[in-house]
Amino acid sequence: MIEYDILVIGAGASGLMFASQIKNKRVALVDTNAKIGQKIKISGGAKCNITNENVSENNYLGDKEFIKNSLDFFSNKDLLTFLNKNGVYPKVNPKIVKGTYFCNASSDVIDMFNKLTSHTKKILNTKVLDVDYDKEFIVKTEKGIIKAKKLVVASGGLSYTTVGASSLAFDLAKKFGHTIIPTKPALVGFTVQKEQFWFKNLSGISCDVEIKVENKKFNGKLLFAHKGCSGPAVLNASLYWQKGKLTIDFLPKKRLDSLLKGNKNISTALPLPKRFMQEFLESIDLKDKAVSSLSKEEKEKLNILKEYDFSPAGTFGFSKAEVTSGGIDTSEVDKNSFESKFQKNLFFIGECLNATGELGGYNFQLYFSQASLCASRF
Ligand SMILES: Cc1cc2nc3c(=O)[nH]c(=O)nc-3n(C[C@H](O)[C@H](O)[C@H](O)COP(=O)(O)OP(=O)(O)OC[C@H]3O[C@@H](n4cnc5c(N)ncnc54)[C@H](O)[C@@H]3O)c2cc1C
């Protein structure tokens, strides 16, 4: 049986970046999937939103100092330089979220990693089931045992089991004594309660909104869906949402009193999709009529458009969530080496850690930064 110096569980974003930077050691990557980088492949609508012009620890949920430490070591500029050097040229495309860098195609990133890890043994189509430690790591897979001196767990979170996600990182972390901060689907749409069932009648319609959640504000599209609502502003809000209310401004940067002038009907006077206005007016029991005929009370009722309080029923769940928030408590992992504070030679990187980014390339950026910092310590 070959014994590896380093076994990396997960040939995804962080595992590939890590392996690409380790030379002169017997390194193997093991993954459930038949091909590497399957989440990278479907990311950003198959164009991989790889980083952002503006990245700071404030774009993340988790321990700010832990996050900043990785971003300082390998910044968005460092990532772009690395990609360019390896023939990948992402460009800014601010259509969905400000400052986002998209690649021509996600396959460019996968091709790059295939080249950069050509020296690494790939054990694909192989699901890891469990790990034991007895002077070395004994990794049990569906196809037998793999032994390694050092183990890097880069097997991600719980989102999108269709591309190989599993609870392995959390199960192993617990086994070796780590605390798991409760996991939640994040960057995901919201399901609605009875009061918002009218959202479902608007499936396919979108509008520009500002959403306030906790102490954060997100501007962008809200997309009505047959289960509730989605779209960039909603996905971002889901990261910070804690089972309470959030507030939607359906007329961001506009004053309602200056719009409610003249003889037009409400649904025409307000710059919102007509079908939305019809459903909204019905939900607040107000007829669509000339704005000039509105009473003071009726105008006040319309103010709800600027401050629509909404308590989601829940989210669309892990099967639709782009990421998993929560995860392995970062205070139990060395912030420079990512080594477990409880088990020597055991490392955790990527989405399995309790550090999750907003929509806009922030997750790839952080997990590439962590992988680079971790690799620099080997
Ligand atoms: C639809 C979608 C779109 C996204 N778009 C973007 C985007 O544009 N920009 C962005 O920044 N982020 C995006 N993300 C999030 C981003 O893809 C993840 O945060 C990132 O890939 C996490 O990196 P990771 O290395 O931790 O895990 P992953 O990249 O998920 O890799 C983990 C790997 O571990 C393997 N694995 C899991 N369990 C086992 C096991 N038991 N045995 C063996 N192998 C195992 C998996 O098969 C997988 O290949 C998107 C996510 C989704 C689902």
The ligand as an SDF file (V2000), in Angstrom:
LIG
                    3D

 53 58  0  0  0  0  0  0  0  0999 V2000
  -24.5000   26.5550   -7.8300 C   0  0  0  0  0  0  0  0  0  0  0  0
  -23.3410   27.2040   -7.1220 C   0  0  0  0  0  0  0  0  0  0  0  0
  -22.7420   28.3350   -7.6480 C   0  0  0  0  0  0  0  0  0  0  0  0
  -21.6820   28.9480   -6.9760 C   0  0  0  0  0  0  0  0  0  0  0  0
  -21.1020   30.0360   -7.5460 N   0  0  0  0  0  0  0  0  0  0  0  0
  -20.0820   30.6530   -6.8970 C   0  0  0  0  0  0  0  0  0  0  0  0
  -19.4110   31.7530   -7.4980 C   0  0  0  0  0  0  0  0  0  0  0  0
  -19.6780   32.1060   -8.6630 O   0  0  0  0  0  0  0  0  0  0  0  0
  -18.4270   32.3840   -6.7730 N   0  0  0  0  0  0  0  0  0  0  0  0
  -18.0770   31.9510   -5.5060 C   0  0  0  0  0  0  0  0  0  0  0  0
  -17.1870   32.5680   -4.9010 O   0  0  0  0  0  0  0  0  0  0  0  0
  -18.6550   30.8810   -4.9510 N   0  0  0  0  0  0  0  0  0  0  0  0
  -19.6420   30.2150   -5.6180 C   0  0  0  0  0  0  0  0  0  0  0  0
  -20.2090   29.1080   -5.0580 N   0  0  0  0  0  0  0  0  0  0  0  0
  -19.6740   28.6110   -3.7660 C   0  0  0  0  0  0  0  0  0  0  0  0
  -18.3570   27.8460   -4.0100 C   0  0  0  0  0  0  0  0  0  0  0  0
  -18.5370   26.9470   -5.0730 O   0  0  0  0  0  0  0  0  0  0  0  0
  -17.9600   27.0880   -2.7460 C   0  0  0  0  0  0  0  0  0  0  0  0
  -17.9890   27.9460   -1.6430 O   0  0  0  0  0  0  0  0  0  0  0  0
  -16.5500   26.4970   -2.8990 C   0  0  0  0  0  0  0  0  0  0  0  0
  -16.5080   25.6060   -3.9900 O   0  0  0  0  0  0  0  0  0  0  0  0
  -16.1510   25.7600   -1.6220 C   0  0  0  0  0  0  0  0  0  0  0  0
  -14.8450   25.2780   -1.8060 O   0  0  0  0  0  0  0  0  0  0  0  0
  -14.3400   24.0180   -0.9860 P   0  0  0  0  0  0  0  0  0  0  0  0
  -13.0020   23.6620   -1.5290 O   0  0  0  0  0  0  0  0  0  0  0  0
  -14.4780   24.2220    0.4510 O   0  0  0  0  0  0  0  0  0  0  0  0
  -15.3800   22.8430   -1.3570 O   0  0  0  0  0  0  0  0  0  0  0  0
  -15.8440   22.2900   -2.7720 P   0  0  0  0  0  0  0  0  0  0  0  0
  -15.3770   23.1270   -3.8820 O   0  0  0  0  0  0  0  0  0  0  0  0
  -17.3050   22.0330   -2.6040 O   0  0  0  0  0  0  0  0  0  0  0  0
  -15.0750   20.8960   -2.8620 O   0  0  0  0  0  0  0  0  0  0  0  0
  -15.3100   19.8570   -1.9470 C   0  0  0  0  0  0  0  0  0  0  0  0
  -15.0200   18.5500   -2.6520 C   0  0  0  0  0  0  0  0  0  0  0  0
  -15.0330   17.5060   -1.6730 O   0  0  0  0  0  0  0  0  0  0  0  0
  -15.6340   16.3660   -2.2250 C   0  0  0  0  0  0  0  0  0  0  0  0
  -16.1840   15.5470   -1.1560 N   0  0  0  0  0  0  0  0  0  0  0  0
  -17.1500   15.8510   -0.2590 C   0  0  0  0  0  0  0  0  0  0  0  0
  -17.3580   14.8170    0.5680 N   0  0  0  0  0  0  0  0  0  0  0  0
  -16.5070   13.8390    0.1930 C   0  0  0  0  0  0  0  0  0  0  0  0
  -16.2540   12.5170    0.6610 C   0  0  0  0  0  0  0  0  0  0  0  0
  -16.9560   11.9960    1.6850 N   0  0  0  0  0  0  0  0  0  0  0  0
  -15.3000   11.7770    0.0440 N   0  0  0  0  0  0  0  0  0  0  0  0
  -14.6040   12.2930   -1.0000 C   0  0  0  0  0  0  0  0  0  0  0  0
  -14.8050   13.5250   -1.5020 N   0  0  0  0  0  0  0  0  0  0  0  0
  -15.7390   14.2890   -0.8970 C   0  0  0  0  0  0  0  0  0  0  0  0
  -16.7350   16.9230   -3.1380 C   0  0  0  0  0  0  0  0  0  0  0  0
  -17.0720   15.9860   -4.1440 O   0  0  0  0  0  0  0  0  0  0  0  0
  -16.0630   18.1810   -3.6940 C   0  0  0  0  0  0  0  0  0  0  0  0
  -15.4530   17.9540   -4.9310 O   0  0  0  0  0  0  0  0  0  0  0  0
  -21.2390   28.4400   -5.7310 C   0  0  0  0  0  0  0  0  0  0  0  0
  -21.8230   27.2820   -5.2110 C   0  0  0  0  0  0  0  0  0  0  0  0
  -22.8630   26.6650   -5.8960 C   0  0  0  0  0  0  0  0  0  0  0  0
  -23.4620   25.4130   -5.3090 C   0  0  0  0  0  0  0  0  0  0  0  0
  1  2  1  0
  2  3  1  0
  2 52  2  0
  3  4  2  0
  4  5  1  0
  4 50  1  0
  5  6  2  0
  6  7  1  0
  6 13  1  0
  7  8  2  0
  7  9  1  0
  9 10  1  0
 10 11  2  0
 10 12  1  0
 12 13  2  0
 13 14  1  0
 14 15  1  0
 14 50  1  0
 15 16  1  0
 16 17  1  0
 16 18  1  0
 18 19  1  0
 18 20  1  0
 20 21  1  0
 20 22  1  0
 22 23  1  0
 23 24  1  0
 24 25  2  0
 24 26  1  0
 24 27  1  0
 27 28  1  0
 28 29  2  0
 28 30  1  0
 28 31  1  0
 31 32  1  0
 32 33  1  0
 33 34  1  0
 33 48  1  0
 34 35  1  0
 35 36  1  0
 35 46  1  0
 36 37  1  0
 36 45  1  0
 37 38  2  0
 38 39  1  0
 39 40  1  0
 39 45  2  0
 40 41  1  0
 40 42  2  0
 42 43  1  0
 43 44  2  0
 44 45  1  0
 46 47  1  0
 46 48  1  0
 48 49  1  0
 50 51  2  0
 51 52  1  0
 52 53  1  0
M  END
$$$$
